[in-house]
Amino acid sequence: MNLFDHAREQQIEKEAPLAARMRPRTLDEFIGQEHIVGPGRLLRRAIQADQLSSVIFYGPPGTGKTTLARIIANTTDAHFIALNAVLSGVKNIRESISIAQDKRGMFGQKTILFIDEVHRFNKAQQDALLPHVENGTVILIGATTENPYFEVIKALVSRSRIFQLRSLNQDDLRGIARQALADEERGYGKLKVNLTKGALDHLVNVANGDARGVLNAIELAVETTPPDEYGLINITTEVAEESIQRRAVLYDKDGDAHFDTISAFIKSLRGSDPDAALYWMAKMIYAGEDPRFIFRRMIILAGEDVGMADPNALRVVTAAAQAFDYVGMPEGRFHLAEACLYLATAPKSNSGFALLDALAAIEQEREAEPPNHIRDGNRDGDDFGHGKGYLYPHAYRDHWVAQQYLPDSLQGRVFYQPSDQGYEATIREQVARRREEQLAAMLEPDLLLGGQVERAGKGPATQNRWLQRTLSSVGQQLGQVRDKVFALAKVERHELVFDLNAGTGLLTWEAVRRAPVGGVWALVANRQTAKAFNQQAGNLDALERPVILTGTVTGEWKMMNDERGMMNEDASFIAHRSSFFDVIIGRNVFTNMADKTGSAEAIVNLLKPGGRLALAEIIPRRTQRLCQLVNLSALPAELVERVAGAEEAIYADADDPMVNWDGIDLQRIFEEAGLLKTEIIIETSVSEWRISAGQIERWFGQESQGNRPTFAQHLLKKGDGIGVDLSELETLKTVFQRQLAEKAAPWQSSIAYLVAYKS
C-alpha cells in the first residue's frame, strides 16, 4: 500500500457514517446480545480462547452481526478475509481459498473467511465454498438477516454453529447513543451536544431494536442542527422526530419475518386471542402484505382448527373474502377484521385431522375392500350378490340403522373423535352411541356361536410381549417426566443450565440440545458416573460438552473434565458457586437428602436473579402399598390389620428423610429459601408392572439391602398392635407368591413438579 492509498483509506474512514465509525472493536465495547456473548457463554469463550469453529450469525439488521465478525478479526491470530456476497462470486471465493492455502502451507496459520449477507450466494457459490469449510482450509463466519435453515444449503449449516442475534432492547440502544455522544475520536465527544431524555426515548422507540437506525438519526440531528449562542447543539424531541421518521417494520414477503409473522397470526387465532391476532394481522397489512394471502390462511384455519366445532366459520370467512373482492382497500379492512375476530372467538376443534389417520390406514390396508352389502349392486348384484343385505337407513327410525360400513380388517377402528367444543359437543354422545351399537351388531354372529376367543395367550411368548410393553411403558413415563420438566423450565438456547442430579443423563442431554449456544453443567454422585458421562460427551464438539462435576448439592465439587479448557470465569464459578445459572433442573434430588433446607438454600444461591428452578421429585410416602396388591381376605382380619398398620408405619416415620416430606413441604422450603412464584404440581399415575419371583424374594428377605430395611424387616418390628411373627410372615409371603409372581399388578406413584423463580 502506497502513501496515497493509505491517505485515501484514512479519509474514507474519517468521512464514514457515524454507525460505521462507532462499530465496536472489542467485546468490552460491544453492547447487547448478552445471551450469546455474556460471561460464560460459548461464543465468548470461543473468541477469548481463539478456538472458533465455523459460525453463522443470524438476526435483524443493526444487531451486531458484522461487528462481531470484526471483533473476531481484531482478537484472533488467524488471517482474516472479508467478502460481501452481493459483490463477490466464485472467482473471489477461489482467490480467498488460494490465500488460505498459502497461509496454512507457509506459516501454519489458520484463515477466517467472513462472508456478509451469505444468503445472497446462490447454491453453486455455496457449493464451491463447502469442501474448503469441510476440510478446514477456512473457518467460515457468515452473517445473514434471513433464516439460515432456509437460505443456506444444509451441508454448510450442518458444519456451522448458528447464533441468533436479537433486536436490541431500549437500554442497549440508549447505551449505544450515549457511547456515540461521549467518544471524542469516532463520535461527537468533542462537540457540546444536549440530547434530551424525550428525544432519546423517541429515537430508541422508533428505531425498533436497530442500533444503526439510532446512530443514523443522531448523526442527522447533530449535523443539521446549528449550535446556539453558547455553542450547544440541542437535540429536542421535535428534532428527533424529524431525524427518524416512520417506524421500520421488519417484514420481507419472501423471508423469515414473513413466515414468523403469519405463524404468529395463525397461532394467535388457534389460541383464541383476538387481540394478538389483530396485532399480527395489522403488522402484515402495515408492511404491505397481500390481503388475499391473509384470507387464504384464514380459510385454511376455518377448516383445520375451527372445523366442526363451528361449521359456520368457513361460511363467514369465505363471505368476508368475497366481500373484500367487491370492496377492496381501505374499507376491506373491516372484512379482514370481521373474519379474524370470528375465528379468534369461535370454539376450536381439529377433528378434521381424522382424514390424515384414514389416509394412513389406506396406506397400511391397501387390500381392504368394501363389505359386500354396501357395494354397487346395479351391475353384478345377481351374479356376485353385491348390495344384498344392505339396510336402507331412511326406512328406519331416526333415519339410521346399525350395520357394517368399514372393511372387516378395520372394524372397531376410530378415525373421527368429536371434540367437546361448540357444535361438536352436541353430536359427541350421539356419535359414540352409534359406534357402540355398530360394534355390537358386528360381534353378534360370534356371540350366537357361543365361542369365546382366548386373545391374551399363555406361555413365554405372552410373557415376552408383556415384558416389552412394561419396558416401553417405563421409557414413556421417563420421557413424560423429562418433557414436563423442560416445559416448566422453558430453557432457551443461550442459557446456562445446571442439572442437580444428572444420574442417567435423562435431563442433561436434553439440556445440551436445548441450550446449544449457552452451557450445561451436570452434578453426578461419583467418578464412575462421571466417567460414563465423559464417554458419552466424547461425540460432541469440545465446546458443546457439559461440564461434569462430582459431589453433592451441599458438599464439595470436583470438575471431572478439566481438559475442556475452561476459562477463568468458569473456574471462579466453581470456587464461589453463586448467582451463575439461568436455569436449574433436577430429578429426584431430595429423595434421600437429610438437610433439605440447607440444600434448598445452596440451590437458590446458584441461581441468577430472575433465574428459574424446575424439579421433578417422586414422593415416596405416596407410593404403592404392597399389601394392596394382593387379596388378603383369606387371612384373619386381625392379621390383615396388623400388616396394613406395619406398612403404614414405614411411611409415618418422622425421622426418615425419604418419607417425612410431601410436595407442599418442598414448596415451603424453597419459599423460605427466597424463591418467588413457587408452584407445586402433583401428578399421580397408575401403571402396570410385572412382579417377578425374584422381586418378591427381595421384599421378604431378612437381610437389609444397602442401608434400608426390607419389607419383611419392617413387618417383623412388632409393637403397638402392628407387625407379624415369622410364621405369619411366611404365610403372607406364600400369598404374594401365589397371586403376584410373574404377573401384572397396578402400581401407583406420585411425582411432585416444582417450578419457582428468583427475584
MIRO-56936 format. One line per 10 residues: number of its first residue (from 0); for each residue x, y, z of C-alpha. Coordinates in steps of 0.2 Angstrom, whole numbers, plus 5000, padded with zeros to 4 digits. Layout:
NUM) X/Y/Z ~ ...
// end
This chain:
0) 5000/5000/5000 ~ 5007/5017/4995 ~ 5005/5034/5004 ~ 4991/5039/4993 ~ 4981/5023/4996 ~ 4984/5025/5015 ~ 4979/5043/5015 ~ 4963/5039/5004 ~ 4958/5025/5017 ~ 4961/5037/5032
10) 4950/5050/5023 ~ 4936/5037/5019 ~ 4936/5031/5037 ~ 4935/5049/5043 ~ 4920/5053/5032 ~ 4912/5036/5035 ~ 4894/5037/5043 ~ 4893/5038/5062 ~ 4886/5020/5063 ~ 4902/5013/5054
20) 4914/5024/5064 ~ 4906/5018/5080 ~ 4907/5000/5076 ~ 4914/4991/5092 ~ 4932/4985/5091 ~ 4932/4973/5106 ~ 4920/4963/5116 ~ 4921/4975/5131 ~ 4914/4989/5119 ~ 4901/4978/5112
30) 4883/4982/5119 ~ 4869/4970/5119 ~ 4867/4951/5114 ~ 4871/4946/5132 ~ 4863/4929/5128 ~ 4877/4924/5117 ~ 4892/4935/5122 ~ 4889/4937/5140 ~ 4901/4929/5153 ~ 4901/4910/5152
40) 4893/4909/5135 ~ 4900/4898/5122 ~ 4904/4911/5109 ~ 4913/4922/5121 ~ 4923/4908/5127 ~ 4927/4903/5109 ~ 4933/4920/5105 ~ 4943/4923/5120 ~ 4952/4906/5118 ~ 4954/4909/5099
50) 4945/4892/5096 ~ 4932/4897/5085 ~ 4924/4885/5073 ~ 4913/4889/5058 ~ 4898/4900/5063 ~ 4883/4909/5055 ~ 4876/4925/5064 ~ 4858/4927/5060 ~ 4847/4941/5065 ~ 4838/4958/5060
60) 4848/4972/5053 ~ 4858/4983/5066 ~ 4860/4970/5079 ~ 4879/4967/5078 ~ 4882/4953/5066 ~ 4896/4961/5056 ~ 4903/4970/5072 ~ 4905/4953/5080 ~ 4915/4947/5064 ~ 4926/4962/5065
70) 4929/4959/5084 ~ 4934/4942/5080 ~ 4946/4949/5067 ~ 4954/4960/5080 ~ 4957/4947/5093 ~ 4961/4931/5083 ~ 4979/4926/5077 ~ 4971/4919/5061 ~ 4972/4928/5044 ~ 4956/4937/5041
80) 4947/4939/5024 ~ 4931/4948/5022 ~ 4919/4946/5007 ~ 4902/4953/5003 ~ 4890/4940/4995 ~ 4882/4954/4985 ~ 4898/4959/4977 ~ 4908/4943/4976 ~ 4907/4927/4966 ~ 4915/4910/4964
90) 4931/4919/4957 ~ 4933/4929/4974 ~ 4930/4913/4984 ~ 4944/4904/4974 ~ 4956/4918/4977 ~ 4952/4918/4996 ~ 4954/4899/4996 ~ 4971/4901/4987 ~ 4977/4914/5000 ~ 4971/4902/5014
100) 4981/4888/5007 ~ 4996/4898/5006 ~ 4995/4904/5024 ~ 4992/4887/5030 ~ 5007/4880/5020 ~ 5020/4893/5023 ~ 5016/4899/5040 ~ 5004/4886/5048 ~ 4991/4900/5050 ~ 4973/4897/5050
110) 4961/4908/5039 ~ 4944/4915/5044 ~ 4933/4919/5029 ~ 4919/4932/5034 ~ 4905/4932/5021 ~ 4892/4946/5024 ~ 4875/4943/5018 ~ 4879/4925/5015 ~ 4862/4920/5010 ~ 4864/4931/4994
120) 4876/4917/4987 ~ 4867/4905/4976 ~ 4868/4886/4978 ~ 4883/4885/4966 ~ 4893/4898/4975 ~ 4889/4890/4992 ~ 4894/4873/4985 ~ 4910/4880/4979 ~ 4914/4885/4997 ~ 4908/4869/5005
130) 4923/4857/5003 ~ 4935/4870/5010 ~ 4925/4873/5025 ~ 4923/4854/5027 ~ 4942/4851/5026 ~ 4947/4866/5037 ~ 4955/4876/5024 ~ 4945/4891/5030 ~ 4934/4894/5046 ~ 4918/4902/5039
140) 4909/4916/5048 ~ 4893/4920/5039 ~ 4881/4935/5043 ~ 4863/4935/5037 ~ 4846/4943/5040 ~ 4837/4928/5033 ~ 4834/4911/5042 ~ 4850/4901/5038 ~ 4840/4885/5039 ~ 4830/4890/5024
150) 4843/4901/5014 ~ 4859/4892/5017 ~ 4862/4875/5010 ~ 4860/4861/5023 ~ 4878/4855/5021 ~ 4885/4872/5026 ~ 4873/4874/5040 ~ 4877/4857/5047 ~ 4895/4861/5048 ~ 4892/4878/5056
160) 4885/4883/5073 ~ 4871/4895/5072 ~ 4870/4910/5083 ~ 4854/4920/5083 ~ 4855/4939/5087 ~ 4840/4948/5094 ~ 4834/4965/5091 ~ 4842/4977/5104 ~ 4832/4982/5119 ~ 4829/5000/5123
170) 4843/5000/5137 ~ 4855/4994/5124 ~ 4851/5007/5112 ~ 4852/5021/5125 ~ 4869/5014/5129 ~ 4875/5015/5111 ~ 4868/5033/5109 ~ 4877/5039/5124 ~ 4893/5030/5119 ~ 4892/5039/5102
180) 4890/5056/5110 ~ 4904/5053/5123 ~ 4918/5046/5111 ~ 4929/5060/5106 ~ 4939/5050/5092 ~ 4925/5042/5082 ~ 4909/5051/5089 ~ 4903/5068/5095 ~ 4913/5069/5111 ~ 4922/5085/5105
190) 4905/5094/5102 ~ 4893/5100/5115 ~ 4878/5090/5111 ~ 4862/5091/5123 ~ 4851/5076/5119 ~ 4836/5077/5129 ~ 4828/5062/5138 ~ 4812/5064/5127 ~ 4822/5064/5111 ~ 4832/5049/5116
200) 4817/5040/5121 ~ 4809/5044/5104 ~ 4824/5038/5095 ~ 4826/5021/5103 ~ 4807/5018/5102 ~ 4806/5021/5084 ~ 4822/5013/5080 ~ 4814/4996/5084 ~ 4829/4987/5090 ~ 4841/4993/5076
210) 4857/5001/5083 ~ 4861/5008/5065 ~ 4844/5017/5065 ~ 4848/5026/5081 ~ 4866/5031/5076 ~ 4860/5037/5059 ~ 4846/5048/5067 ~ 4859/5055/5079 ~ 4871/5059/5065 ~ 4857/5068/5055
220) 4851/5078/5070 ~ 4869/5083/5075 ~ 4875/5088/5058 ~ 4859/5098/5053 ~ 4856/5107/5070 ~ 4865/5123/5072 ~ 4873/5127/5089 ~ 4865/5141/5100 ~ 4875/5156/5106 ~ 4884/5145/5119
230) 4890/5133/5106 ~ 4877/5120/5112 ~ 4868/5108/5100 ~ 4851/5105/5107 ~ 4843/5089/5101 ~ 4825/5091/5106 ~ 4810/5079/5104 ~ 4805/5089/5089 ~ 4822/5087/5081 ~ 4822/5069/5085
240) 4805/5067/5076 ~ 4812/5075/5061 ~ 4828/5064/5061 ~ 4819/5047/5062 ~ 4803/5046/5053 ~ 4791/5031/5051 ~ 4795/5016/5061 ~ 4803/5002/5050 ~ 4794/4986/5052 ~ 4805/4970/5048
250) 4794/4961/5036 ~ 4801/4953/5020 ~ 4787/4945/5010 ~ 4799/4931/5005 ~ 4809/4930/5020 ~ 4809/4924/5038 ~ 4800/4938/5045 ~ 4785/4935/5034 ~ 4784/4917/5039 ~ 4786/4921/5058
260) 4773/4934/5057 ~ 4760/4923/5048 ~ 4764/4909/5060 ~ 4761/4921/5075 ~ 4745/4926/5067 ~ 4738/4909/5064 ~ 4744/4903/5081 ~ 4735/4918/5090 ~ 4719/4913/5080 ~ 4721/4895/5085
270) 4724/4900/5103 ~ 4708/4911/5103 ~ 4717/4928/5107 ~ 4708/4941/5097 ~ 4720/4955/5102 ~ 4736/4946/5097 ~ 4728/4940/5081 ~ 4723/4958/5076 ~ 4740/4964/5081 ~ 4749/4952/5069
280) 4737/4955/5055 ~ 4739/4974/5057 ~ 4758/4971/5056 ~ 4756/4962/5039 ~ 4744/4975/5032 ~ 4755/4989/5038 ~ 4770/4980/5029 ~ 4760/4978/5013 ~ 4755/4960/5013 ~ 4743/4955/5000
290) 4726/4954/5010 ~ 4721/4939/4999 ~ 4735/4929/5006 ~ 4729/4933/5024 ~ 4711/4927/5018 ~ 4718/4911/5011 ~ 4727/4907/5028 ~ 4711/4911/5037 ~ 4700/4899/5026 ~ 4713/4885/5029
300) 4711/4889/5048 ~ 4692/4888/5047 ~ 4693/4870/5041 ~ 4709/4865/5051 ~ 4707/4872/5068 ~ 4688/4878/5070 ~ 4681/4864/5059 ~ 4665/4855/5066 ~ 4665/4865/5082 ~ 4658/4879/5072
310) 4654/4874/5054 ~ 4648/4892/5051 ~ 4666/4899/5052 ~ 4670/4893/5035 ~ 4655/4902/5028 ~ 4659/4918/5037 ~ 4677/4919/5031 ~ 4673/4914/5013 ~ 4659/4928/5013 ~ 4671/4940/5020
320) 4684/4936/5007 ~ 4671/4938/4993 ~ 4665/4955/5001 ~ 4684/4961/5001 ~ 4685/4957/4982 ~ 4670/4968/4979 ~ 4676/4982/4990 ~ 4695/4982/4991 ~ 4706/4993/5002 ~ 4705/5003/5013
330) 4686/4998/5018 ~ 4690/4980/5015 ~ 4700/4981/5032 ~ 4683/4979/5040 ~ 4680/4962/5032 ~ 4698/4956/5037 ~ 4694/4961/5055 ~ 4677/4953/5055 ~ 4684/4936/5049 ~ 4699/4937/5061
340) 4688/4941/5076 ~ 4676/4927/5071 ~ 4689/4914/5070 ~ 4698/4920/5086 ~ 4682/4919/5096 ~ 4675/4903/5089 ~ 4676/4886/5098 ~ 4690/4876/5091 ~ 4692/4858/5085 ~ 4705/4850/5075
350) 4695/4834/5072 ~ 4697/4836/5053 ~ 4714/4828/5055 ~ 4704/4812/5056 ~ 4706/4812/5037 ~ 4725/4810/5039 ~ 4723/4795/5050 ~ 4711/4787/5037 ~ 4724/4791/5023 ~ 4737/4782/5034
360) 4726/4767/5036 ~ 4724/4766/5017 ~ 4742/4765/5015 ~ 4743/4751/5028 ~ 4727/4742/5022 ~ 4728/4743/5003 ~ 4719/4726/5000 ~ 4704/4731/5011 ~ 4688/4730/5001 ~ 4670/4737/5004
370) 4659/4724/5013 ~ 4648/4715/5001 ~ 4631/4723/5006 ~ 4637/4741/5003 ~ 4645/4738/4986 ~ 4636/4743/4970 ~ 4623/4730/4965 ~ 4617/4738/4949 ~ 4629/4729/4938 ~ 4633/4712/4945
380) 4621/4710/4960 ~ 4613/4695/4953 ~ 4629/4686/4949 ~ 4640/4691/4964 ~ 4627/4696/4977 ~ 4634/4714/4978 ~ 4622/4725/4988 ~ 4612/4711/4995 ~ 4608/4713/5014 ~ 4610/4732/5013
390) 4599/4741/5026 ~ 4592/4757/5019 ~ 4593/4770/5034 ~ 4579/4781/5029 ~ 4567/4766/5031 ~ 4571/4766/5050 ~ 4568/4777/5065 ~ 4579/4792/5066 ~ 4585/4788/5048 ~ 4598/4777/5055
400) 4602/4758/5057 ~ 4617/4749/5064 ~ 4626/4740/5050 ~ 4644/4737/5045 ~ 4652/4751/5034 ~ 4671/4749/5037 ~ 4681/4734/5029 ~ 4682/4718/5040 ~ 4700/4722/5044 ~ 4696/4739/5051
410) 4681/4735/5062 ~ 4681/4745/5078 ~ 4694/4757/5071 ~ 4690/4775/5076 ~ 4696/4790/5065 ~ 4684/4804/5070 ~ 4685/4810/5088 ~ 4672/4824/5091 ~ 4678/4837/5102 ~ 4668/4844/5117
420) 4668/4861/5109 ~ 4653/4871/5101 ~ 4643/4861/5089 ~ 4653/4845/5090 ~ 4649/4844/5109 ~ 4630/4842/5104 ~ 4634/4827/5092 ~ 4648/4819/5103 ~ 4637/4807/5113 ~ 4626/4803/5098
430) 4642/4798/5088 ~ 4649/4787/5102 ~ 4632/4778/5105 ~ 4630/4774/5087 ~ 4648/4767/5086 ~ 4644/4756/5101 ~ 4628/4749/5093 ~ 4638/4746/5076 ~ 4651/4736/5085 ~ 4638/4726/5095
440) 4630/4722/5078 ~ 4646/4716/5071 ~ 4650/4705/5086 ~ 4633/4697/5087 ~ 4636/4682/5075 ~ 4651/4677/5085 ~ 4641/4678/5101 ~ 4627/4667/5094 ~ 4640/4654/5090 ~ 4644/4653/5108
450) 4663/4654/5105 ~ 4675/4663/5116 ~ 4692/4668/5109 ~ 4707/4667/5120 ~ 4715/4684/5115 ~ 4728/4685/5128 ~ 4738/4669/5125 ~ 4749/4660/5138 ~ 4767/4655/5140 ~ 4783/4663/5136
460) 4778/4672/5120 ~ 4764/4681/5130 ~ 4777/4685/5144 ~ 4789/4692/5131 ~ 4776/4704/5124 ~ 4771/4709/5142 ~ 4789/4712/5146 ~ 4791/4723/5130 ~ 4776/4733/5135 ~ 4781/4735/5153
470) 4799/4741/5147 ~ 4791/4753/5134 ~ 4779/4760/5147 ~ 4794/4764/5159 ~ 4803/4773/5144 ~ 4787/4783/5140 ~ 4785/4788/5158 ~ 4803/4794/5159 ~ 4800/4804/5143 ~ 4785/4812/5150
480) 4794/4817/5166 ~ 4808/4825/5155 ~ 4796/4834/5144 ~ 4786/4841/5159 ~ 4802/4847/5167 ~ 4808/4856/5152 ~ 4790/4863/5149 ~ 4791/4871/5166 ~ 4809/4876/5165 ~ 4807/4885/5147
490) 4826/4883/5143 ~ 4832/4895/5129 ~ 4846/4891/5118 ~ 4858/4904/5125 ~ 4855/4900/5144 ~ 4867/4892/5157 ~ 4859/4876/5164 ~ 4863/4866/5179 ~ 4857/4848/5181 ~ 4857/4844/5200
500) 4856/4826/5199 ~ 4862/4820/5182 ~ 4861/4801/5186 ~ 4857/4793/5169 ~ 4858/4809/5159 ~ 4839/4810/5156 ~ 4839/4829/5158 ~ 4857/4833/5155 ~ 4857/4828/5136 ~ 4841/4836/5133
510) 4848/4852/5141 ~ 4863/4851/5129 ~ 4851/4850/5114 ~ 4840/4865/5120 ~ 4855/4876/5125 ~ 4867/4874/5111 ~ 4875/4891/5112 ~ 4874/4893/5131 ~ 4881/4880/5143 ~ 4877/4865/5153
520) 4883/4859/5170 ~ 4879/4842/5177 ~ 4882/4836/5195 ~ 4884/4817/5197 ~ 4887/4807/5213 ~ 4904/4798/5209 ~ 4918/4796/5197 ~ 4911/4781/5189 ~ 4896/4790/5183 ~ 4906/4805/5178
530) 4917/4793/5168 ~ 4902/4787/5159 ~ 4896/4805/5155 ~ 4913/4809/5148 ~ 4912/4794/5136 ~ 4895/4800/5130 ~ 4901/4818/5128 ~ 4916/4812/5118 ~ 4905/4813/5102 ~ 4902/4831/5105
540) 4912/4846/5100 ~ 4923/4851/5115 ~ 4914/4867/5117 ~ 4897/4859/5117 ~ 4901/4846/5131 ~ 4893/4848/5148 ~ 4904/4852/5162 ~ 4904/4836/5173 ~ 4905/4839/5192 ~ 4906/4826/5206
550) 4899/4828/5223 ~ 4883/4833/5232 ~ 4872/4849/5232 ~ 4879/4855/5248 ~ 4896/4846/5248 ~ 4912/4849/5239 ~ 4913/4848/5220 ~ 4926/4842/5209 ~ 4927/4845/5190 ~ 4929/4829/5180
560) 4934/4836/5163 ~ 4947/4849/5166 ~ 4954/4845/5148 ~ 4939/4855/5141 ~ 4950/4871/5143 ~ 4938/4881/5154 ~ 4940/4900/5155 ~ 4944/4909/5172 ~ 4927/4915/5174 ~ 4921/4896/5174
570) 4934/4892/5187 ~ 4929/4906/5198 ~ 4911/4899/5197 ~ 4917/4883/5204 ~ 4926/4892/5218 ~ 4912/4904/5223 ~ 4896/4894/5217 ~ 4884/4909/5217 ~ 4872/4918/5205 ~ 4878/4909/5189
580) 4864/4899/5182 ~ 4849/4905/5172 ~ 4840/4888/5174 ~ 4842/4874/5187 ~ 4834/4857/5184 ~ 4834/4841/5193 ~ 4825/4824/5195 ~ 4824/4815/5212 ~ 4836/4827/5220 ~ 4828/4827/5238
590) 4823/4809/5240 ~ 4836/4804/5252 ~ 4843/4821/5257 ~ 4843/4824/5276 ~ 4846/4843/5276 ~ 4833/4848/5263 ~ 4833/4866/5270 ~ 4852/4868/5268 ~ 4851/4861/5251 ~ 4837/4872/5245
600) 4847/4887/5251 ~ 4863/4881/5242 ~ 4852/4879/5226 ~ 4844/4896/5227 ~ 4862/4904/5229 ~ 4867/4896/5212 ~ 4853/4905/5203 ~ 4855/4922/5194 ~ 4842/4935/5198 ~ 4827/4931/5188
610) 4833/4913/5186 ~ 4821/4898/5186 ~ 4821/4881/5195 ~ 4811/4866/5189 ~ 4812/4850/5199 ~ 4803/4833/5197 ~ 4803/4823/5214 ~ 4795/4806/5217 ~ 4786/4807/5233 ~ 4790/4790/5242
620) 4776/4792/5255 ~ 4763/4792/5242 ~ 4770/4776/5233 ~ 4760/4760/5231 ~ 4757/4750/5247 ~ 4762/4732/5244 ~ 4748/4724/5255 ~ 4735/4732/5242 ~ 4742/4722/5228 ~ 4735/4706/5234
630) 4719/4699/5241 ~ 4721/4696/5259 ~ 4703/4691/5263 ~ 4708/4673/5266 ~ 4719/4678/5281 ~ 4712/4683/5298 ~ 4706/4700/5299 ~ 4716/4704/5314 ~ 4732/4699/5304 ~ 4727/4709/5289
640) 4725/4724/5300 ~ 4742/4722/5308 ~ 4751/4720/5291 ~ 4742/4736/5285 ~ 4747/4745/5301 ~ 4765/4740/5300 ~ 4767/4745/5282 ~ 4759/4762/5285 ~ 4771/4764/5299 ~ 4785/4764/5286
650) 4779/4780/5279 ~ 4774/4788/5295 ~ 4792/4789/5301 ~ 4796/4807/5305 ~ 4815/4803/5307 ~ 4816/4795/5289 ~ 4821/4809/5277 ~ 4815/4798/5262 ~ 4797/4798/5268 ~ 4795/4813/5280
660) 4790/4826/5267 ~ 4777/4829/5254 ~ 4775/4841/5239 ~ 4769/4855/5250 ~ 4784/4854/5261 ~ 4796/4856/5246 ~ 4787/4871/5241 ~ 4788/4879/5258 ~ 4806/4875/5260 ~ 4810/4884/5243
670) 4799/4899/5248 ~ 4808/4901/5264 ~ 4825/4900/5255 ~ 4820/4915/5245 ~ 4811/4909/5229 ~ 4796/4918/5222 ~ 4781/4912/5212 ~ 4783/4894/5218 ~ 4771/4882/5211 ~ 4769/4863/5215
680) 4760/4851/5203 ~ 4757/4834/5210 ~ 4753/4820/5197 ~ 4748/4803/5202 ~ 4749/4789/5189 ~ 4745/4770/5189 ~ 4755/4759/5178 ~ 4755/4740/5176 ~ 4771/4732/5182 ~ 4776/4714/5181
690) 4781/4707/5198 ~ 4795/4694/5196 ~ 4798/4680/5209 ~ 4815/4687/5212 ~ 4807/4704/5217 ~ 4795/4695/5230 ~ 4811/4686/5237 ~ 4819/4703/5239 ~ 4803/4710/5248 ~ 4803/4696/5260
700) 4821/4694/5263 ~ 4828/4697/5281 ~ 4844/4705/5276 ~ 4845/4723/5273 ~ 4848/4730/5256 ~ 4860/4744/5257 ~ 4856/4755/5272 ~ 4837/4752/5272 ~ 4827/4738/5280 ~ 4817/4726/5269
710) 4798/4725/5269 ~ 4799/4709/5279 ~ 4811/4718/5292 ~ 4798/4732/5294 ~ 4784/4719/5297 ~ 4794/4710/5310 ~ 4795/4725/5321 ~ 4781/4721/5332 ~ 4773/4734/5343 ~ 4758/4745/5346
720) 4747/4732/5339 ~ 4756/4730/5322 ~ 4769/4719/5314 ~ 4769/4700/5312 ~ 4779/4685/5318 ~ 4790/4673/5307 ~ 4776/4660/5304 ~ 4764/4674/5299 ~ 4777/4682/5288 ~ 4779/4665/5279
730) 4760/4664/5276 ~ 4760/4681/5269 ~ 4774/4678/5258 ~ 4765/4662/5251 ~ 4750/4673/5247 ~ 4761/4686/5237 ~ 4770/4671/5228 ~ 4753/4663/5223 ~ 4744/4680/5217 ~ 4758/4690/5211
740) 4773/4680/5205 ~ 4776/4683/5186 ~ 4760/4693/5185 ~ 4755/4711/5181 ~ 4750/4722/5195 ~ 4744/4740/5195 ~ 4757/4751/5203 ~ 4753/4769/5209 ~ 4766/4783/5210 ~ 4766/4802/5213
750) 4778/4815/5206 ~ 4779/4832/5213 ~ 4784/4845/5200 ~ 4791/4861/5207 ~ 4794/4877/5197 ~ 4800/4893/5205 ~ 4809/4910/5201 ~ 4822/4920/5210 ~ 4818/4938/5211
// end
